[in-house]
Amino acid sequence: MQTKPAKILLIEDNPGDARLIKEMLVEAGASKLEVERVERLSEGLERLRSGNVDFVLLDLGLPDSQGIESLNKICSAAPQLPVVVFTGMADESLGIRAVQAGAQDYLIKGQVDGNLLVHSISYAIERKRLEEELREARDYLEELLDYANAPIIVWGRDARITRVNHAFERTTGYSATEVIGQKIGILFPHRENVEEDLGRAQDCSTEITVICKNGQSRIVLWNSANIYAEDGKTLIATITQGQDITERKLAEEQIRRINEELERRVAERTAHLEAANRELESFAYSVSHDLRAPLRGIDGFSIALLEDYEDKLDDTGKNYLHIVRESAIKMAKLIDDLLAFSRVGRREINMLPLDMNNLVHGVCQELTGIDVGSDARMAVCDLPSAYGDPTMIRQVYSNLIANALKFTRDRKEPRVELGGYRQESRSVYYVKDNGVGFDMR
């Protein structure tokens, strides 16, 4: 693929010098350089506005402009173009000023041959291209910094701030002009040696509170990275990126206070429950002690009447005494159950894997005296296994099944069903009967 010739705009009022320049380029074999000449600076500026120019070769002694001002106007009109000054003014200080003003080179007529001129033009074009790429890269990085959501601070070896982004300005309320040039410590007045603390944030994040312009504090999690020269040892700058975690810390503090309040309430309720359990146990013991003696008397005298006066009692009297005895025995059992219930709070729970089928079958056989499979009243479905305290689970089933049997005994066809099923990660167990029930309203 053939390369398009580079177009040079030669701003030179002297025809002889212009012809000489073109001849030098031809002799140097610069076939890829196309020269277009204008005599006045105003013409050159007009031509630049039309575009399609790759390079400017400028004389500083023009009819309508003299000296460094000519260069300033060209650089202002086309800052992206490389410019080489080619003049008869052998002034070293002027040459330095020209380069400082933006010229890629400063050549003096009569001291340059064609090869040097071509090399100067080629190098100027390449340098300008590299400068433009560098500028674009710098602008891109500037945009990355400015549009990053996290606050970013850059400071030099002297700990003075050289750059901040928009997120920093939003977080702290400081503008870039207010902090650039200031020591990094201005943002952390309550923290000594903050540069060292931020420097350690290269290995792990560091929480450091920043003081905003309005005096408010923001808790920020900082991460840093050092920027070194090519030797890998000379520190150039440090860049720090922060994450504002103020709201998160406030939420954590609120959760901590809520947890403390919950723990306090749980402790209070536990204390109340323990006190209630102690009162219940005391009451149950008192009731047991006060009622057992009369019950023993009732049961004992009922036995004595049945044994000693059997011949004097008719069947109705004997039946009454048997009912009295059964009632006394039930009352004693109720007392035993009350005592057992009062001790539940003190008993340590022993969690074990449970075979619910064996456990339920055992309870049913204890209550009915016959095997479940032979009892037409009982229907026990296959039960999923569980994990719990076997003694307490057995007591629960004992109470439920006993109640079911009690309230179905007057039915012509009493029916008690025990079953269970899995529901997501839980096991659900039930006891159903066709007893009298009660109104849930």
Secondary structure, 3 states (H helix, E strand, C coil): CCCCCEEEEEECCCHHHHHHHHHHHHHCCCCCEEEEEECCHHHHHHHHHHCCCCEEEECCEECCEECHHHHHHHHHHCCCCCEEEEECCCCHHHHHHHHHHCCCEEEECCCCCHHHHHHHHHHHHHHHHHHHHHHHHHHHHHHHHHHCCCCEEEEECCCEEEEECHHHHHHHCCCHHHHCCCEHHHHCCCCCCHHHHHHHHHCCCEEEEEECCCCCEEEEEEEEEEEECCCCCCEEEEEEEEEECHHHHHHHHHHHHHHHHHHHHHHHHHHHHHHHHHHHHHHHHHHHHHHHHHHHHHHHHHHHHHHHCHHHCCHHHHHHHHHHHHHHHHHHHHHHHHHHHHCHHHCCCCCEEECHHHHHHHHHHHHHCCCHHHCCCEEECCCCCEEECHHHHHHHHHHHHHHHHHCCCCCCCCCEEEEEEEECCEEEEEEEECCCCCCCC
